[in-house]
Amino acid sequence: MTSQSLNFSTLDFVDIIGVATKSVSLRSQGSLLVLLGGCGATATKPEAMAVDAHETQRYETILGSIYVIVEGGNETSSAGTSQISNSDFRSAIVDSIKATTLFETTADDSSEASYVLHASIIDVEQPSFGFSMTVTIEVAWSLGNKSEDRPIWRSSHVSTYTASAGEAFAGVTRLRLATEGAAKQNITWALKTISEDDNVGVD
């Protein structure tokens, strides 16, 4: 009989022994993940974080172009968990702006833009294990234009998304889906809030 190797990721393995490890301290859980060598993590996908053009509401278009700046993100490593990079989150925001037609155009350089949107990823809380994985993301947003010395709109938002076992078998996949879902909700909230602000789009 030919032996076959089982390719479990850290999260998949912890899913299987989750009942036995629920009483383990957070520090011990972290040590367990290191010892097991968490592999198989996949990076978040910009298209999964962006607002769907077929499902979203179209907003009244604000005249002028907008440039997006993102900070606070992290790259995904093969030994870690799914993270949101600055470039991927920026792509998701830009694609969402286009999908909602919130601004007339998007600019490739801040010097060419009428508005600049800053998004700073403050915190990403992810579970170590679980059949349903809930991710919470906090993002600080600010919008400025060339005629103002200070932001014309500023706010922060905490969004949460839960990926159930029914959405994906692999734990690493559920974690990525939950991370993408929380990011998408945060972007959706930001664009909707900007569209409803009376100070935006007023010269």
MARMARSE-866892 format. One record per residue: residue in three letters; y, x, z of N, C-alpha, C, O in turn. Coordinates in steps of 0.001 Angstrom, whole numbers, plus 500000, padded with zeros to 6 digits. Layout:
# MARMARSE-866892
alaYXZYXZYXZYXZ/...
***
This chain:
# MARMARSE-866892
met498802500858500000500000500000500000501238500886500000501356501829500783/thr502123500566499130503355501350499025504365500858500032504640499662500119/ser504916501784500793505923501391501788507261501206501116507578501909500156/gln508050500270501606509368499990501066510394500150502172510173499726503307/ser511517500765501832512574500955502831513473499739502852513719499123501815/leu513967499389504031514870498264504194516279498789504322516561499596505207/asn517169498345503455518544498837503458519443497873504219520124497042503618/phe519442497987505544520297497169506387521586497920506672521569499124506931/ser522685497218506625523945497790507095523986497664508606523149496985509201/thr524952498314509224525112498205510673525284496762511102524650496315512059/leu526143496025510397526416494648510785525190493769510607524963492858511404/asp524387494031509563523170493255509378522199493513510517521562492587511018/phe522084494783510930521166495124512006521614494483513310520800493964514074/val522920494527513552523427493936514787523297492422514746523115491794515790/asp523387491820513563523144490378513434521752490044513948521564489069514676/ile520783490860513564519394490583513914519182490707515420518454489909516011/ile519811491700516042519619491900517476520782491354518282520944491674519460/gly521604490511517622522818490011518266522574489332519587523342489526520529/val521510488527519685521230487813520932520990488788522068521406488547523202/ala520314489898521760519982490862522797521165491714523199521168492295524284/thr522169491797522344523290492684522627524540491959523067525573492599523262/lys524489490634523233525689489889523600526227490293524961527418490143525234/ser525346490806525820525779491198527148526251492640527214526676493110528270/val526179493349526082526590494751526054528102494826526054528761493999525423/ser528661495794526745530108495942526810530652496322525468529920496820524613/leu531975496086525263532607496422523999532500497909523718532311498310522570/arg532618498734524757532507500176524550531108500532524082530937501379523205/ser530099499881524670528726500139524273528465499661522853527730500294522096/gln529085498523522499528942498022521130529498499029520141528898499284519097/gly530647499600520475531244500589519599530361501802519443530238502350518348/ser529732502235520554528826503373520507527612503051519644527126503897518893/leu527123501801519763525977501379518970526284501453517492525456501904516701/leu527485501008517114527864501032515703527929502455515184527535502726514050/val528430503373516017528517504772515606527128505357515433526851506047514453/leu526233505068516419524893505617516361524116505104515160523327505834514559/leu524347503842514815523636503266513675524244503683512357523636503485511305/gly525454504266512394526090504766511179526470503679510225525906503596509134/gly527404502840510594527782501672509797528021501996508344529015502641508009/cys527137501564507482527272501860506065527357500559505294527076499488505830/gly527739500656504053527744499498503189529014498690503208529073497635502576/ala530057499151503924531304498399503954531928498353502572531916499347501846/thr532475497196502207533111497054500902534589496735501084534969496006502000/ala535405497278500216536838497070500294537196495639499912536496494998499127/thr538281495156500470538748493826500111539224493819498657539617494852498114/lys539180492640498042539548492505496634540880491769496519541032490690497093/pro541849492328495789543158491680495657543069490248495152543789489373495633/glu542190490004494184542085488659493603541560487643494616541844486450494500/ala540795488106495611540284487199496636541337486889497692541244485871498377/met542339487758497831543409487537498802544583486778498195545403486215498921/ala544666486761496871545794486128496197545644484616496159544532484087496181/val546764483937496101546782482479495973546241482090494606546616482686493596/asp545376481108494567544769480654493322545772479817492530546295478820493028/ala546029480229491310547015479537490473546600478104490158547455477259489889/his545295477819490188544815476475489853544817475537491056544699474321490907/glu544954476115492249544889475293493453546225475186494182546431474261494968/thr547123476116493930548337476189494731549456475300494213549461474859493063/gln550378475063495090551584474311494738552562475227494009552728476388494385/arg553206474710492973554247475475492290555573475210493004555928474063493275/tyr556298476290493303557564476146494008558732476166493029558614476646491902/glu559859475635493486561073475731492682561435477205492557561573477907493558/thr561586477662491335561757479087491083563118479601491545564161479025491233/ile563078480713492306564307481385492733564701482365491644563906483222491257/leu565925482244491150566376483097490064566491484548490523566920484828491642/gly566101485460489640566155486878489965564761487464490106563765486743490165/ser564714488777490159563442489476490274563194489925491716564130490045492506/ile561935490170492044561570490573493395560636491778493355559756491880492500/tyr560852492679494297559992493858494434559292493778495782559917493418496780/val558006494107495827557208493972497046556845495342497605556384496224496881/ile557061495500498908556694496727499618555729496359500747555989495431501514/val554622497085500845553621496826501884553364498110502671553296499199502101/glu553223497965503977552866499086504832551918498602505928551773497402506165/gly551287499554506580550401499224507687548948499011507319548115498787508197/gly548628499076506029547250498872505601546396500116505783546906501195506082/asn545103499955505600544154501068505730543138501015504605542772499943504124/glu542691502189504196541653502268503185540288502040503832540084502373505000/thr539362501473503072538013501231503554537158502475503336537124503024502235/ser536469502918504387535548504046504266534121503523504297533865502436504814/ser533195504292503748531797503853503680531178503737505066530182503036505242/ala531760504422506055531214504394507410531945503421508324531657503343509519/gly532893502679507756533678501760508572533502500321508142532525499971507480/thr534473499478508531534442498074508147535459497819507044536322498657506785/ser535358496667506398536275496329505313537712496294505817538021495632506808/gln538580497014505124539984497084505490540851496577504336540366496363503225/ile542133496392504618543086495967503588544011497131503292544767497556504166/ser543966497648502088544845498756501724546221498221501338546369497053500980/asn547216499087501416548573498688501031548631498229499570549268497227499244/ser547955498981498705548010498658497272547325497328496965547811496555496139/asp546194497060497630545480495801497380546264494598497909546323493554497260/phe546865494754499093547643493647499655548882493394498807549272492246498599/arg549500494466498318550673494313497444550291493582496154551008492683495712/ser549172493965495557548721493295494327548472491813494567548794490973493726/ala547894491500495726547621490098496055548916489307496225548996488154495801/ile549927489913496838551221489238497019551912489022495680552415487933495403/val551935490055494853552576489954493539551893488874492695552564488052492071/asp550572488879492680549834487873491908550106486470492445550174485510491677/ser550262486353493764550538485050494378551935484556494018552134483363493785/ile552899485469493971554262485104493581554263484574492146554935483593491831/lys553504485238491296553415484789489901552722483432489815553131482574489033/ala551680483236490612550922481988490573551759480803491046551645479700490512/thr552598481039492052553415479954492610554757479814491907555499478870492174/thr555078480749491006556369480797490302557540480765491286558589480190490997/leu557347481390492453558388481354493479559629482109493048560749481662493294/phe559432483269492397560564484037491881560464484133490361559383484027489781/glu561597484331489749561663484338488296560779485425487694560019485166486761/thr560880486641488228560061487755487755559743488689488919560378488626489972/thr558758489553488716558461490608489683558862491951489071558658492186487880/ala559432492821489895559937494103489412558984495233489781558265495158490777/asp558993496285488956558154497454489212558889498518490024558290499499490465/asp560177498314490215560989499272490962562036498508491771562601497526491290/ser562292498956492989563243498251493853564656498256493293565436497337493546/ser564988499307492521566335499392491958566575498331490892567720498032490555/glu565493497764490361565617496753489315565553495339489878565691494368489135/ala565346495218491187565082493911491771566311493277492404567183493971492926/ser566368491955492351567407491201493048567037491025494517567908490954495384/tyr565718490956494786565202490771496147564120491805496428563444492279495515/val563969492145497699562878493028498136562149492342499280562756491964500282/leu560829492185499117559995491560500141559166492642500823558386493341500177/his559345492772502137558574493732502930557459492982503660557690491930504257/ala556258493535503605555133492988504364554496494128505151554022495103504568/ser554489494005506464553923495042507318552713494468508061552840493529508848/ile551549495043507799550332494596508468550341495172509887550181496377510079/ile550529494302510866550656494727512256549301494926512915549086495912513619/asp548390493990512685547104494057513374546036493319512585546296492275511987/val544834493874512592543662493226511995542543493268513034542032494338513363/glu542171492104513543541100492016514542539823491550513870539769490469513285/gln538786492390513963537501492085513331536371492153514360536412492984515267/pro535373491293514228534243491316515166533278492442514847533228492927513717/ser532507492861515854531484493877515649530198493274515094529459493933514363/phe529941492032515441528745491361514950528926489856515090529879489384515710/gly527988489109514500528037487658514620527525486980513375527675487501512270/phe526914485810513548526458485047512390527652484409511681527668484314510454/ser528641483977512442529927483551511880530958484581512303531080484895513487/met531700485108511337532647486180511640534078485689511444534443485194510377/thr534870485835512486536262485406512459537179486629512485537061487489513358/val538081486692511528539052487788511441540456487227511628540801486187511068/thr541248487915512409542640487523512666543570488627512183543366489801512490/ile544584488244511432545527489214510871546955488810511226547331487644511100/glu547736489777511666549160489547511913549972490372510924549758491575510779/val550904489713510249551765490382509269553219490058509585553570488903509830/ala554059491086509578555503490895509741556140490906508355555926491830507570/trp556914489885508067557532489712506750559051489769506859559624489336507859/ser559703490304505827561163490227505745561572490245504279560958490916503449/leu562619489495503986563123489376502616564603489704502604565373489160503396/gly564997490582501717566409490934501587566854490871500143566034490903499224/asn568160490781499949568688490856498579569824491859498534570284492339499570/lys570274492174497327571252493242497160572621492900497726573422493798497986/ser572899491634497918574221491231498393574303491162499915575360490853500465/glu573192491450500602573173491369502062572785492716502655571934493416502108/asp573408493081503776573059494319504474571906494124505447571391495097505997/arg571500492898505662570404492589506575569477491582505901569864490938504926/pro568259491444506414567317490481505808567876489059505835568502488645506810/ile567643488324504759568076486927504728566974486011505287567212484840505581/trp565777486568505425564669485845506038563720486843506678563391487873506089/arg563287486529507885562374487433508596561479486619509528561948485726510234/ser560196486935509520559269486232510404557937486979510434557669487820509576/ser557121486669511411555762487210511472554793486045511601555149484966512075/his553571486285511174552597485195511196551210485738511491550824486798511000/val550465484991512306549079485322512625548173484307511931548314483102512137/ser547259484786511123546340483900510408544904484257510752544591485407511059/thr544033483252510695542627483430511071541719482775510042542022481707509510/tyr540612483431509774539631482841508858538230483178509368537971484292509824/thr537331482194509284535952482390509712535009482268508521535034481272507798/ala534182483283508324533149483254507282531807482989507966531386483750508836/ser531151481918507570529897481526508204528714482214507533528844482808506462/ala527556482121508189526341482714507643525967482070506314525285482686505495/gly526411480834506097526108480153504847526856480716503650526459480486502508/glu527939481455503901528722482017502801528132483313502257528305483638501082/ala527432484053503122526802485300502689525773485727503722525984485551504921/phe524661486287503262523620486743504185524029488040504871523869488188506082/ala524562488983504085524892490305504626526106490234505553527118489616505225/gly525986490874506704527081490878507662528334491521507119529439491043507377/val528178492619506355529352493300505806530079492407504807531302492467504688/thr529330491586504098529954490676503134530720489572503850531831489226503447/arg530133489012504914530834487994505689532123488549506294533138487854506355/leu532075489788506732533267490406507306534350490566506245535527490320506509/arg533949490978505048534935491114503969535523489766503595536733489650503403/leu534680488741503489535163487407503135536142486873504187537149486250503850/ala535836487124505453536723486667506521538050487405506484539101486812506725/thr538008488692506185539233489495506095540091489035504925541307488897505058/glu539464488800503791540186488314502616540775486932502862541907486648502470/gly539991486071503518540465484717503784541669484693504704542607483928504479/ala541655485526505741542791485589506668544029486143505973545143485682506224/ala543839487130505102544961487705504355545559486673503396546778486566503270/lys544697485924502730545161484898501792545967483823502503546995483373501997/gln545504483414503671546241482395504432547614482899504848548582482138504870/asn547698484197505181548982484754505589549963484792504420551142484473504579/ile549476485180503258550322485210502063550775483797501706551947483580501394/thr549862482846501749550187481452501437551289480935502360552240480291501915/trp551143481228503652552150480793504624553509481422504324554527480730504353/ala553539482713504039554807483416503806555552482848502605556751482579502691/leu554865482666501502555530482166500293556011480724500481557090480363500013/lys555218479913501156555626478533501412556866478499502313557789477719502081/thr556875479345503333558013479381504259559281479860503567560365479327503806/ile559146480860502715560302481348501956560847480242501053562059480067500934/ser559937479498500417560364478443499502561142477338500212561950476647499591/glu560902477174501508561528476098502281562781476564503016563451475752503654/asp563112477845502942564266478386503665565540478175502851565625478599501699/asp566518477525503450567763477196502735568615478428502445569492478373501583/asn568376479546503149569190480746502943568720481586501756569434482468501279/val567529481300501301566970482066500175567383481423498864567268480210498688/gly567863482245497953568276481735496659569704481239496636570157480699495627/val570436481417497758571831481011497823572713482248497730572582483160498546/asp573590482292496769574489483441496610575655483345497576576519484221497590/
***
